[in-house]
Amino acid sequence: MRIFKNANFPFVKMRMIIYIISGILVLGSILLVLTKGMNWSIDFTSGVSASINLKAADPNTPLLNVATLRKVLTQNGYPEAEIQNIGDPANAYFLIKIKNQSGEEEVTSEVKDHLLGIIHQYLPEYVAGRDLQSEVVEEIYVVGPKVGGELRNQATLAVIIALILMVIYVWFRFELTFGVMAILALFHDVRIVIGAFSLTGKEMTVQILAALLIIVGYSINNTIVIFDRIREDLVVYRKDPLPVIFNRAINQTLSRTSITSITTLFSALALYFFGGTVIHDFAFAMLLGVIVGTFSSVFLSSNLVLDVFTLTKKEKQSVQKLTKKK
């Protein structure tokens, strides 16, 4: 199946416009993070996360909603608590997250005990006749400041190691310039997604970190397909100018890239609209990542390689090394 037959779009000629657009997006993302910051989840800071079933045993008791629960927590010292209705609202199943603002280990444990006390004292009709520890509180965990800080450092290290390994892989498979430019394009993708989370105030969780790593893998896969075609065309059309070869290769792989992106986009859309609130932010990250990753693979990475070849005036040496590896 081919969406674009005999495509001949001027990807190389329009690269300066693409650089400007990408530069604005990346710079905007960096400024957003510096000025607005990130909404780190308790996984990376510290706090308490509790999954609580507050469906009353008595069927005559009014259904508890998010607004009422938020009012109770606000009146008892937790106006910053994040509350989500999980699943059908009729089941009164809530996810409550309370961040530790002080940064002290002991305070986090106190928050857990205080939260359970508030539920028992101020919502008695919803816990009456039910065991608080097993039937009401279905899951609760505490993350201390030390653990949260270590997890954030490990997450950053994981992303850095993944990028370094990709540079090495692309370097050996193609040429160093291809590896470095591919990583610049990946940085572009991740940076824009992070900026979107800063702009919207969405929570940065471990699941979002996983989404970022998936986006990196997805984007590099699309980029390598284009790089492969460039290498093949450098052998077949060795007498043509490099801009012509690069542009032809991008157009030749456009159908494959588009089909892959569209099918992945459909899956992400299904998760976004039908996956529920628990994976809503994950699906949002995947949606944005697929769009940005496709954009960088088609418009950015190969054009960056071409410009580096031109600026360093080592086109012939680089092409010779590249074609020998085929």
Backbone as numpy.savetxt, mean C-alpha at the origin, in Angstrom:
# Nx Ny Nz CAx CAy CAz Cx Cy Cz
-5.36 -12.63 -27.01 -6.20 -11.43 -27.01 -5.33 -10.19 -27.01
-5.59 -9.26 -27.92 -4.83 -8.01 -28.00 -5.79 -6.82 -27.97
-5.56 -5.94 -27.00 -6.39 -4.73 -26.91 -5.89 -3.68 -27.90
-4.58 -3.55 -27.96 -3.98 -2.55 -28.85 -3.23 -3.26 -29.97
-3.80 -3.26 -31.17 -3.13 -3.87 -32.33 -2.35 -2.80 -33.08
-1.08 -3.11 -33.33 -0.21 -2.17 -34.05 -0.16 -0.80 -33.36
-0.09 -0.83 -32.04 -0.03 0.43 -31.28 1.26 1.17 -31.60
1.15 2.48 -31.66 2.33 3.30 -31.94 2.20 4.65 -31.21
1.98 4.57 -29.89 1.86 5.78 -29.10 3.24 6.37 -28.83
3.36 7.70 -28.80 4.68 8.34 -28.62 5.11 8.42 -27.15
5.33 7.26 -26.53 5.69 7.26 -25.11 7.02 7.96 -24.85
7.96 7.79 -25.76 9.28 8.39 -25.56 9.23 9.91 -25.75
8.49 10.36 -26.74 8.42 11.80 -27.01 7.76 12.58 -25.88
6.82 11.94 -25.19 6.08 12.64 -24.14 6.69 12.44 -22.75
7.91 11.94 -22.70 8.48 11.58 -21.40 8.73 12.79 -20.49
9.04 13.95 -21.06 9.28 15.12 -20.22 8.00 15.54 -19.48
6.87 15.42 -20.14 5.58 15.71 -19.49 5.34 14.72 -18.36
5.68 13.46 -18.61 5.51 12.42 -17.60 6.41 12.70 -16.40
7.65 13.10 -16.64 8.56 13.41 -15.54 8.01 14.53 -14.67
7.43 15.53 -15.30 6.87 16.67 -14.54 5.70 16.20 -13.68
4.80 15.41 -14.28 3.63 14.90 -13.53 4.08 14.04 -12.36
5.02 13.12 -12.63 5.51 12.23 -11.57 6.23 13.02 -10.49
7.03 14.01 -10.90 7.75 14.83 -9.92 6.81 15.58 -9.01
5.74 16.12 -9.58 4.75 16.86 -8.77 4.07 15.92 -7.78
3.71 14.72 -8.23 3.04 13.75 -7.36 3.95 13.30 -6.21
5.20 12.99 -6.53 6.14 12.53 -5.51 6.45 13.65 -4.52
6.71 14.85 -5.04 7.00 15.99 -4.16 5.80 16.31 -3.27
4.60 16.25 -3.86 3.39 16.48 -3.07 3.23 15.46 -1.97
3.56 14.20 -2.28 3.47 13.13 -1.28 4.44 13.37 -0.13
5.67 13.74 -0.48 6.68 13.99 0.56 6.26 15.16 1.46
5.76 16.23 0.85 5.32 17.39 1.63 4.14 17.04 2.54
3.23 16.20 2.04 2.09 15.78 2.85 2.55 15.03 4.10
3.48 14.10 3.91 3.97 13.31 5.05 4.71 14.20 6.04
5.48 15.17 5.53 6.24 16.06 6.41 5.34 17.01 7.19
4.26 17.47 6.55 3.39 18.46 7.19 2.23 17.83 7.95
1.60 16.82 7.34 0.42 16.21 7.96 0.76 14.96 8.74
1.84 14.27 8.33 2.24 13.05 9.00 1.42 11.85 8.57
1.70 10.71 9.22 1.00 9.46 8.91 0.16 9.04 10.11
-0.95 8.42 9.81 -1.82 7.88 10.86 -1.39 6.44 11.12
-0.33 6.29 11.92 0.18 4.95 12.21 -0.79 4.18 13.11
-0.98 2.92 12.82 -1.85 2.10 13.64 -1.14 1.73 14.94
-1.86 1.13 15.84 -1.25 0.74 17.11 -0.20 -0.34 16.91
-0.21 -1.02 15.74 0.82 -2.02 15.46 2.19 -1.37 15.43
2.26 -0.12 14.98 3.53 0.58 14.84 3.77 1.61 15.95
2.79 1.86 16.79 2.98 2.79 17.90 2.79 2.01 19.19
1.64 2.13 19.82 1.27 1.30 20.96 -0.19 1.58 21.29
-0.81 0.64 21.95 -2.22 0.82 22.30 -2.95 -0.49 22.46
-4.28 -0.40 22.41 -5.14 -1.56 22.62 -6.09 -1.72 21.45
-6.25 -2.95 20.98 -7.22 -3.26 19.94 -8.13 -4.36 20.46
-9.44 -4.12 20.41 -10.40 -5.09 20.96 -11.54 -5.34 20.00
-11.86 -6.62 19.81 -13.04 -7.03 19.04 -14.11 -7.41 20.04
-15.23 -6.67 20.02 -16.23 -6.81 21.08 -17.62 -7.05 20.50
-18.28 -8.04 21.04 -19.65 -8.36 20.64 -20.61 -7.78 21.68
-21.33 -6.73 21.30 -22.23 -6.06 22.23 -23.70 -6.24 21.84
-24.02 -7.40 21.32 -25.42 -7.72 21.03 -26.05 -8.26 22.31
-27.03 -7.56 22.82 -27.64 -7.91 24.11 -28.33 -9.27 24.06
-28.26 -9.96 25.20 -28.94 -11.26 25.30 -30.46 -11.08 25.29
-30.92 -9.95 25.83 -32.35 -9.64 25.87 -32.76 -9.03 24.52
-33.63 -9.69 23.77 -34.02 -9.16 22.45 -34.77 -7.83 22.51
-35.26 -7.45 23.68 -35.99 -6.19 23.81 -35.06 -4.98 24.01
-33.77 -5.25 24.25 -32.80 -4.16 24.43 -32.52 -3.50 23.09
-32.56 -2.17 23.03 -32.29 -1.46 21.76 -30.91 -1.82 21.21
-30.79 -1.84 19.90 -29.54 -2.18 19.25 -28.50 -1.07 19.52
-27.30 -1.47 19.91 -26.23 -0.51 20.16 -25.58 -0.13 18.82
-25.38 1.17 18.62 -24.74 1.62 17.38 -23.40 2.30 17.69
-22.67 2.64 16.63 -21.33 3.23 16.78 -21.40 4.57 17.51
-22.42 5.39 17.19 -22.54 6.71 17.80 -22.68 6.62 19.31
-23.50 5.69 19.78 -23.71 5.53 21.22 -22.44 5.03 21.90
-21.78 4.07 21.29 -20.54 3.53 21.86 -19.45 4.60 21.89
-19.37 5.40 20.85 -18.37 6.48 20.81 -18.65 7.52 21.91
-19.91 7.81 22.12 -20.27 8.78 23.17 -19.84 8.29 24.54
-20.04 7.00 24.80 -19.66 6.43 26.09 -18.15 6.50 26.28
-17.39 6.15 25.25 -15.93 6.16 25.37 -15.40 7.59 25.48
-16.01 8.52 24.75 -15.59 9.93 24.81 -15.80 10.51 26.20
-16.94 10.19 26.80 -17.26 10.70 28.13 -16.36 10.12 29.22
-15.69 9.01 28.88 -14.82 8.36 29.85 -13.34 8.47 29.51
-13.01 9.49 28.73 -11.59 9.81 28.52 -10.95 9.29 27.26
-11.76 8.77 26.30 -11.17 8.24 25.08 -11.83 8.84 23.82
-11.74 10.16 23.66 -12.34 10.78 22.47 -11.64 10.40 21.18
-10.37 9.93 21.29 -9.60 9.58 20.10 -9.80 8.12 19.67
-10.63 7.39 20.40 -10.83 5.96 20.08 -11.41 5.78 18.68
-10.86 4.80 17.95 -11.38 4.46 16.63 -12.34 3.29 16.77
-13.56 3.47 16.23 -14.59 2.44 16.37 -15.12 2.07 15.00
-15.13 0.79 14.71 -15.67 0.29 13.44 -16.75 -0.74 13.71
-17.82 -0.66 12.92 -18.87 -1.67 12.96 -18.46 -2.78 12.00
-18.22 -3.96 12.51 -17.76 -5.07 11.68 -18.94 -5.93 11.26
-19.08 -6.14 9.94 -20.16 -6.98 9.44 -21.52 -6.30 9.53
-22.55 -7.09 9.71 -23.92 -6.59 9.79 -24.10 -5.78 11.08
-24.55 -4.51 10.98 -24.75 -3.70 12.19 -25.70 -4.35 13.20
-26.61 -5.21 12.71 -27.56 -5.87 13.60 -26.86 -6.82 14.58
-25.62 -7.22 14.26 -24.89 -8.13 15.15 -24.14 -7.38 16.25
-24.10 -6.03 16.15 -23.45 -5.18 17.15 -22.03 -5.67 17.47
-21.28 -5.92 16.42 -19.90 -6.40 16.57 -18.96 -5.23 16.22
-18.10 -4.86 17.17 -17.28 -3.66 17.01 -15.79 -3.95 17.14
-15.01 -3.17 16.39 -13.57 -3.18 16.55 -13.18 -1.82 17.14
-12.59 -1.84 18.33 -12.21 -0.62 19.02 -10.69 -0.55 19.11
-10.12 0.59 18.69 -8.68 0.80 18.78 -8.41 2.08 19.57
-7.59 1.96 20.60 -7.23 3.11 21.43 -5.71 3.20 21.47
-5.18 4.30 20.95 -3.73 4.49 20.94 -3.24 5.00 22.28
-2.03 4.58 22.62 -1.38 5.06 23.84 -0.71 6.40 23.54
-1.22 7.47 24.11 -0.69 8.80 23.84 0.56 9.11 24.67
0.76 8.41 25.78 1.87 8.74 26.68 3.17 8.07 26.28
3.07 6.91 25.60 4.29 6.20 25.23 4.86 5.34 26.35
4.12 5.16 27.45 4.60 4.34 28.55 3.95 2.96 28.52
4.74 1.94 28.80 4.30 0.56 28.72 3.15 0.28 29.69
3.28 0.78 30.93 2.27 0.48 31.95 0.91 1.08 31.60
0.92 2.25 30.94 -0.33 2.93 30.61 -1.16 2.10 29.65
-0.50 1.40 28.72 -1.21 0.59 27.73 -2.01 -0.52 28.41
-1.41 -1.17 29.40 -2.12 -2.22 30.13 -3.29 -1.65 30.93
-3.09 -0.44 31.47 -4.17 0.21 32.20 -5.35 0.54 31.28
-5.05 0.93 30.05 -6.10 1.24 29.08 -6.96 0.01 28.83
-6.32 -1.13 28.71 -7.07 -2.39 28.49 -8.05 -2.64 29.63
-7.56 -2.55 30.87 -8.43 -2.80 32.04 -9.53 -1.75 32.14
-9.17 -0.49 31.84 -10.14 0.59 31.92 -11.24 0.41 30.88
-10.86 -0.01 29.68 -11.84 -0.22 28.61 -12.86 -1.28 29.01
-12.38 -2.38 29.56 -13.30 -3.44 29.99 -14.20 -2.94 31.13
-13.65 -2.12 32.00 -14.45 -1.57 33.09 -15.55 -0.65 32.59
-15.24 0.15 31.59 -16.25 1.07 31.01 -17.40 0.28 30.40
-17.08 -0.74 29.67 -18.12 -1.56 29.03 -19.02 -2.19 30.08
-18.39 -2.72 31.13 -19.17 -3.38 32.18 -20.03 -2.39 32.96
-19.51 -1.18 33.21 -20.20 -0.21 34.05 -21.25 0.61 33.30
-20.93 1.03 32.07 -21.79 1.97 31.36 -22.67 1.32 30.29
-22.43 0.06 30.01 -23.27 -0.65 29.05 -23.74 -1.97 29.67
-24.30 -1.93 30.88 -24.66 -3.17 31.59 -25.72 -3.98 30.88
-26.66 -3.29 30.21 -27.74 -4.03 29.55 -27.25 -4.88 28.37
-26.05 -4.54 27.85 -25.52 -5.27 26.69 -24.58 -6.41 27.09
-24.20 -6.45 28.37 -23.33 -7.53 28.83 -24.03 -8.40 29.88
-25.25 -8.02 30.24 -25.98 -8.79 31.25 -26.20 -10.23 30.79
-25.92 -11.17 31.71 -26.12 -12.59 31.41 -25.07 -13.17 30.49
-23.99 -12.44 30.24 -22.93 -12.93 29.35 -21.58 -12.77 30.04
-20.69 -13.68 29.75 -19.34 -13.62 30.33 -18.53 -12.56 29.59
-18.02 -11.57 30.34 -17.33 -10.43 29.73 -16.06 -10.88 28.99
-15.33 -11.81 29.59 -14.04 -12.19 29.02 -14.15 -13.10 27.80
-15.19 -13.92 27.73 -15.27 -14.90 26.64 -16.38 -14.61 25.62
-17.53 -14.09 26.10 -18.66 -13.88 25.20 -18.76 -12.45 24.66
-18.33 -11.49 25.46 -18.38 -10.08 25.04 -17.08 -9.70 24.32
-15.97 -9.87 25.00 -14.66 -9.55 24.41 -14.15 -10.80 23.69
-14.28 -10.81 22.37 -13.87 -11.98 21.61 -12.38 -12.00 21.33
-11.78 -10.80 21.23 -10.34 -10.73 21.03 -9.84 -9.38 21.51
-8.74 -9.38 22.23 -8.13 -8.12 22.67 -6.62 -8.31 22.75
-5.89 -7.36 22.21 -4.44 -7.45 22.33 -3.85 -6.08 22.58
-2.71 -6.11 23.26 -2.02 -4.89 23.67 -0.67 -4.84 22.98
-0.33 -3.68 22.42 0.98 -3.46 21.80 1.68 -2.37 22.59
2.83 -2.69 23.16 3.60 -1.71 23.91 4.44 -0.83 23.01
4.91 0.32 23.51 5.71 1.24 22.70 6.98 0.61 22.14
7.64 -0.23 22.94 8.88 -0.86 22.49 8.61 -1.80 21.33
7.57 -2.63 21.46 7.23 -3.58 20.39 6.80 -2.83 19.13
5.99 -1.77 19.31 5.53 -0.99 18.16 6.69 -0.35 17.41
7.64 0.22 18.16 8.80 0.84 17.53 9.65 -0.18 16.78
9.84 -1.35 17.39 10.62 -2.41 16.73 9.93 -2.87 15.46
8.60 -2.99 15.51 7.86 -3.45 14.34 7.97 -2.44 13.20
7.93 -1.14 13.53 8.06 -0.12 12.49 9.45 -0.18 11.85
10.49 -0.37 12.68 11.84 -0.48 12.15 12.01 -1.72 11.27
11.42 -2.83 11.72 11.51 -4.06 10.94 10.76 -3.94 9.62
9.62 -3.24 9.65 8.85 -3.04 8.43 9.64 -2.21 7.42
10.27 -1.14 7.90 11.10 -0.30 7.03 12.25 -1.11 6.46
12.88 -1.91 7.30 14.00 -2.74 6.86 13.56 -3.76 5.81
12.37 -4.32 6.00 11.85 -5.31 5.04 11.67 -4.69 3.66
11.14 -3.47 3.61 10.96 -2.79 2.32 12.30 -2.49 1.68
13.26 -2.02 2.47 14.59 -1.68 1.94 15.28 -2.92 1.39
15.22 -4.03 2.13 15.85 -5.27 1.67 15.21 -5.76 0.38
13.88 -5.66 0.30 13.17 -6.08 -0.92 13.64 -5.26 -2.12
13.79 -3.95 -1.95 14.22 -3.09 -3.05 15.67 -3.40 -3.46
16.54 -3.64 -2.46 17.94 -3.95 -2.77 18.04 -5.25 -3.56
17.29 -6.27 -3.12 17.31 -7.55 -3.82 16.80 -7.43 -5.26
15.81 -6.57 -5.45 15.30 -6.35 -6.80 16.33 -5.66 -7.70
17.06 -4.69 -7.11 18.12 -4.04 -7.88 19.16 -5.08 -8.34
19.55 -5.95 -7.42 20.55 -6.98 -7.74 20.02 -7.92 -8.83
18.75 -8.33 -8.69 18.16 -9.24 -9.67 18.12 -8.61 -11.07
17.60 -7.38 -11.15 17.51 -6.71 -12.45 18.90 -6.41 -13.00
19.85 -6.10 -12.13 21.23 -5.82 -12.54 21.81 -7.04 -13.25
21.67 -8.21 -12.62 22.25 -9.42 -13.22 21.49 -9.86 -14.46
20.19 -9.66 -14.47 19.40 -10.10 -15.61 19.54 -9.16 -16.80
19.68 -7.87 -16.51 19.79 -6.88 -17.60 21.10 -6.12 -17.49
21.05 -4.97 -16.83 22.22 -4.11 -16.68 21.94 -3.18 -15.52
23.00 -2.67 -14.87 22.83 -1.90 -13.64 21.88 -0.72 -13.82
21.98 -0.03 -14.94 21.10 1.13 -15.18 19.63 0.73 -15.12
19.31 -0.43 -15.70 17.93 -0.92 -15.67 17.48 -1.15 -14.22
18.37 -1.74 -13.40 18.01 -2.02 -12.01 17.76 -0.75 -11.21
18.65 0.23 -11.35 18.51 1.47 -10.58 17.26 2.24 -11.01
17.01 2.32 -12.30 15.83 3.05 -12.79 14.53 2.33 -12.40
14.58 1.00 -12.40 13.39 0.25 -11.97 13.06 0.55 -10.51
14.09 0.66 -9.67 13.87 0.95 -8.26 13.37 2.38 -8.07
13.88 3.31 -8.88 13.35 4.68 -8.82 11.86 4.71 -9.14
11.46 3.90 -10.13 10.04 3.83 -10.48 9.23 3.20 -9.34
9.81 2.20 -8.66 9.11 1.58 -7.53 8.99 2.56 -6.37
10.04 3.33 -6.13 9.98 4.37 -5.09 8.84 5.34 -5.42
8.72 5.69 -6.68 7.65 6.58 -7.16 6.27 5.99 -6.80
6.09 4.69 -7.05 4.81 4.04 -6.78 4.47 4.04 -5.29
5.44 3.58 -4.49 5.22 3.47 -3.04 5.01 4.85 -2.42
5.79 5.82 -2.88 5.71 7.18 -2.33 4.32 7.78 -2.57
3.76 7.57 -3.75 2.45 8.13 -4.07 1.35 7.47 -3.23
1.43 6.15 -3.05 0.44 5.46 -2.22 0.52 5.94 -0.78
1.73 6.09 -0.26 1.91 6.59 1.11 1.35 8.01 1.22
1.59 8.84 0.21 1.05 10.20 0.21 -0.47 10.21 0.23
-1.08 9.27 -0.50 -2.54 9.17 -0.52 -3.08 8.81 0.86
-2.36 7.94 1.58 -2.79 7.57 2.94 -2.62 8.75 3.89
-1.58 9.53 3.69 -1.40 10.73 4.52 -2.50 11.74 4.23
-2.83 11.93 2.96 -3.86 12.89 2.57 -5.23 12.53 3.13
-5.59 11.24 3.03 -6.91 10.79 3.46 -6.99 10.49 4.95
-5.83 10.41 5.61 -5.83 10.09 7.04 -6.09 8.63 7.33
-6.02 7.79 6.31 -6.23 6.35 6.52 -5.10 5.77 7.35
-5.42 4.74 8.10 -4.47 4.16 9.04 -3.43 3.31 8.32
-2.18 3.50 8.69 -1.09 2.69 8.15 -0.89 1.48 9.05
-1.30 0.33 8.56 -1.26 -0.90 9.35 -0.29 -1.90 8.73
-0.14 -3.04 9.40 0.69 -4.12 8.85 0.12 -4.60 7.53
-1.21 -4.63 7.41 -1.85 -5.06 6.16 -1.51 -4.11 5.02
-1.42 -2.82 5.30 -1.06 -1.85 4.27 0.39 -2.03 3.86
1.25 -2.34 4.82 2.64 -2.65 4.48 2.70 -3.84 3.52
1.89 -4.86 3.80 1.83 -6.02 2.91 1.36 -5.61 1.51
0.38 -4.69 1.47 -0.11 -4.20 0.18 1.00 -3.48 -0.59
1.81 -2.69 0.12 2.92 -1.97 -0.52 3.92 -2.95 -1.14
4.22 -4.02 -0.41 5.15 -5.02 -0.94 4.55 -5.75 -2.15
3.25 -6.00 -2.12 2.58 -6.60 -3.27 2.64 -5.68 -4.47
2.42 -4.38 -4.23 2.48 -3.38 -5.31 3.88 -3.35 -5.93
4.90 -3.42 -5.08 6.28 -3.44 -5.56 6.51 -4.65 -6.47
6.05 -5.82 -6.03 6.21 -7.03 -6.84 5.43 -6.96 -8.14
4.22 -6.43 -8.07 3.39 -6.30 -9.28 4.03 -5.36 -10.28
4.49 -4.22 -9.80 5.06 -3.20 -10.68 6.35 -3.67 -11.32
7.22 -4.32 -10.55 8.50 -4.77 -11.11 8.28 -5.87 -12.14
7.23 -6.67 -11.95 6.93 -7.72 -12.93 6.56 -7.10 -14.28
5.69 -6.09 -14.27 5.32 -5.39 -15.50 6.53 -4.73 -16.15
7.39 -4.15 -15.33 8.58 -3.46 -15.84 9.54 -4.43 -16.50
9.74 -5.60 -15.90 10.67 -6.59 -16.45 10.18 -7.11 -17.80
8.86 -7.25 -17.96 8.32 -7.67 -19.26 8.71 -6.68 -20.35
8.62 -5.38 -20.04 8.99 -4.35 -21.02 10.49 -4.36 -21.25
11.28 -4.52 -20.18 12.73 -4.58 -20.32 13.15 -5.76 -21.21
12.47 -6.89 -21.04 12.77 -8.07 -21.86 12.56 -7.77 -23.34
11.45 -7.10 -23.65 11.16 -6.78 -25.04 12.18 -5.76 -25.59
12.60 -4.83 -24.76 13.63 -3.87 -25.19 14.91 -4.61 -25.55
15.30 -5.55 -24.72 16.53 -6.30 -24.98 16.41 -7.10 -26.28
15.26 -7.72 -26.50 15.06 -8.47 -27.74 15.12 -7.56 -28.96
14.49 -6.40 -28.84 14.46 -5.47 -29.99 15.82 -4.84 -30.25
16.65 -4.73 -29.21 18.00 -4.22 -29.42 18.82 -5.15 -30.30
18.48 -6.43 -30.27 19.16 -7.41 -31.14 18.55 -7.40 -32.54
17.22 -7.39 -32.61 16.54 -7.48 -33.90 16.68 -6.18 -34.70
16.54 -5.06 -34.03 16.56 -3.76 -34.72 17.80 -2.97 -34.32
18.96 -3.59 -34.33 20.18 -2.97 -33.83 20.59 -1.71 -34.59
20.09 -1.52 -35.81 20.46 -0.34 -36.60 19.56 0.87 -36.31
18.44 0.63 -35.64 17.52 1.74 -35.33 18.04 2.56 -34.16
17.67 3.84 -34.09 18.04 4.67 -32.93 17.40 4.13 -31.66
18.06 4.35 -30.54 17.54 3.84 -29.27 16.13 4.33 -28.94
15.81 5.63 -29.12 14.44 6.07 -28.82 13.38 5.30 -29.60
13.67 4.97 -30.85 12.72 4.21 -31.68 12.56 2.80 -31.13
13.67 2.17 -30.75 13.63 0.80 -30.22 12.84 0.75 -28.90
13.12 1.70 -28.03 12.44 1.74 -26.73 10.94 1.97 -26.91
10.59 2.90 -27.76 9.17 3.22 -27.97 8.43 2.03 -28.58
9.09 1.35 -29.52 8.47 0.18 -30.15 8.23 -0.93 -29.12
9.21 -1.14 -28.26 9.10 -2.21 -27.26 7.95 -1.93 -26.29
7.81 -0.69 -25.86 6.72 -0.34 -24.94 5.37 -0.58 -25.61
5.24 -0.19 -26.87 3.99 -0.40 -27.61 3.70 -1.87 -27.83
4.74 -2.66 -28.07 4.54 -4.10 -28.32 4.03 -4.83 -27.08
4.37 -4.35 -25.91 3.94 -5.00 -24.67 2.71 -4.34 -24.06
2.16 -3.33 -24.74 1.06 -2.55 -24.17 -0.19 -3.39 -23.93
-0.50 -4.28 -24.85 -1.69 -5.13 -24.69 -1.56 -6.03 -23.47
-0.39 -6.65 -23.34 -0.16 -7.56 -22.22 -0.25 -6.81 -20.89
0.39 -5.64 -20.84 0.37 -4.82 -19.63 -1.05 -4.38 -19.28
-1.80 -3.98 -20.29 -3.17 -3.48 -20.07 -4.08 -4.59 -19.56
-4.00 -5.78 -20.17 -4.85 -6.90 -19.76 -4.54 -7.31 -18.32
-3.24 -7.39 -17.99 -2.84 -7.74 -16.63 -3.36 -6.72 -15.62
-3.22 -5.44 -15.97 -3.66 -4.37 -15.06 -5.16 -4.36 -14.88
-5.90 -4.55 -15.95 -7.37 -4.50 -15.88 -7.90 -5.65 -15.03
-7.37 -6.86 -15.23 -7.85 -8.01 -14.45 -7.51 -7.84 -12.97
-6.32 -7.33 -12.69 -5.94 -7.08 -11.30 -6.81 -5.99 -10.69
-7.11 -4.98 -11.49 -7.95 -3.88 -11.03 -9.35 -4.36 -10.68
-9.90 -5.27 -11.48 -11.22 -5.84 -11.18 -11.23 -6.55 -9.83
-10.16 -7.31 -9.56 -10.06 -8.02 -8.28 -10.00 -7.04 -7.12
-9.20 -5.97 -7.28 -9.09 -4.97 -6.23 -10.41 -4.23 -6.02
-11.12 -3.95 -7.11 -12.43 -3.29 -7.00 -13.43 -4.17 -6.25
-13.40 -5.48 -6.52 -14.30 -6.39 -5.84 -14.02 -6.39 -4.33
-12.73 -6.40 -3.96 -12.37 -6.34 -2.54 -12.82 -5.02 -1.92
-12.66 -3.93 -2.67 -12.97 -2.60 -2.15 -14.47 -2.45 -1.86
-15.30 -2.91 -2.78 -16.74 -2.70 -2.64 -17.46 -3.81 -1.86
-16.91 -5.03 -1.89 -17.62 -6.15 -1.27 -16.83 -6.86 -0.18
-15.60 -6.42 0.07 -14.76 -7.11 1.05 -15.02 -6.74 2.49
-15.79 -5.67 2.72 -16.07 -5.27 4.09 -15.07 -4.25 4.60
-15.38 -3.68 5.75 -14.56 -2.59 6.30 -13.18 -3.04 6.74
-13.05 -4.31 7.11 -11.77 -4.80 7.63 -10.66 -4.69 6.59
-10.96 -4.99 5.32 -9.92 -4.95 4.28 -10.14 -3.79 3.31
-10.98 -2.83 3.71 -11.29 -1.70 2.83 -10.03 -0.89 2.50
-9.23 -0.58 3.51 -8.02 0.22 3.28 -6.98 -0.57 2.48
-6.89 -1.87 2.73 -5.99 -2.73 1.96 -6.36 -2.69 0.48
-7.66 -2.82 0.20 -8.13 -2.79 -1.19 -7.88 -1.43 -1.82
-8.04 -0.36 -1.03 -7.77 0.99 -1.52 -6.30 1.13 -1.95
-5.41 0.62 -1.11 -3.97 0.65 -1.43 -3.67 -0.14 -2.70
-4.32 -1.30 -2.85 -4.11 -2.12 -4.03 -4.64 -1.43 -5.29
-5.80 -0.81 -5.18 -6.37 -0.09 -6.32 -5.43 1.00 -6.81
-4.99 1.82 -5.88 -4.10 2.92 -6.23 -2.76 2.39 -6.73
-2.28 1.33 -6.09 -0.99 0.75 -6.47 -1.00 0.17 -7.88
-2.09 -0.49 -8.26 -2.19 -1.04 -9.62 -2.15 0.08 -10.66
-2.88 1.15 -10.39 -2.93 2.28 -11.34 -1.56 2.95 -11.45
-0.97 3.27 -10.31 0.32 3.96 -10.31 1.43 3.05 -10.83
1.38 1.76 -10.45 2.39 0.81 -10.91 2.36 0.62 -12.41
1.18 0.55 -12.99 1.06 0.43 -14.44 1.58 1.69 -15.13
1.25 2.83 -14.57 1.72 4.11 -15.10 3.25 4.17 -15.13
3.89 3.79 -14.03 5.35 3.87 -13.96 6.02 2.84 -14.87
5.43 1.66 -14.99 6.01 0.63 -15.86 5.99 1.06 -17.32
4.88 1.65 -17.74 4.73 2.01 -19.16 5.42 3.33 -19.47
5.23 4.33 -18.64 5.67 5.68 -18.97 7.02 6.08 -18.38
7.41 5.46 -17.27 8.52 6.02 -16.51 9.82 5.22 -16.59
9.80 3.95 -16.20 11.04 3.19 -16.01 11.90 3.11 -17.27
11.30 2.73 -18.39 12.07 2.60 -19.63 12.60 3.94 -20.13
11.81 4.97 -20.00 12.25 6.31 -20.42 13.41 6.80 -19.56
13.39 6.46 -18.28 14.52 6.83 -17.40 15.79 6.13 -17.85
15.69 4.86 -18.21 16.85 4.11 -18.71 17.39 4.77 -19.97
16.50 5.11 -20.89 16.90 5.74 -22.14 17.65 7.06 -21.89
17.13 7.87 -21.00 17.77 9.16 -20.73 19.12 9.00 -20.04
19.25 8.01 -19.16 20.55 7.76 -18.51 21.57 7.31 -19.54
21.16 6.42 -20.46 22.05 5.99 -21.55 22.54 7.20 -22.34
21.61 8.10 -22.63 21.94 9.28 -23.44 22.84 10.26 -22.68
22.52 10.51 -21.41 23.28 11.48 -20.63 24.68 11.00 -20.30
24.85 9.72 -20.04 26.18 9.18 -19.70 27.03 8.91 -20.93
26.41 8.99 -22.11 27.10 8.75 -23.38 27.80 7.39 -23.42
27.14 6.42 -22.78 27.66 5.05 -22.79 26.64 4.09 -23.40
25.94 4.60 -24.41 24.88 3.80 -25.03 25.43 2.49 -25.60
26.53 2.60 -26.37 27.06 1.41 -27.06 27.55 0.36 -26.07
28.31 0.82 -25.03 28.82 -0.13 -24.05 27.68 -0.83 -23.31
26.67 -0.05 -22.92 25.54 -0.62 -22.17 24.75 -1.59 -23.03
24.52 -1.22 -24.29 23.76 -2.08 -25.19 24.53 -3.37 -25.46
25.85 -3.28 -25.62 26.67 -4.48 -25.84 26.59 -5.43 -24.66
26.71 -4.89 -23.44 26.59 -5.73 -22.24 25.22 -6.38 -22.14
24.20 -5.57 -22.47 22.83 -6.04 -22.36 22.52 -7.17 -23.34
22.94 -7.00 -24.58 22.64 -8.01 -25.60 23.48 -9.27 -25.41
24.64 -9.17 -24.78 25.45 -10.36 -24.51 24.81 -11.25 -23.47
23.98 -10.62 -22.57 23.33 -11.39 -21.52 22.12 -12.16 -22.00
21.70 -11.89 -23.21 20.48 -12.54 -23.72 20.72 -14.01 -23.97
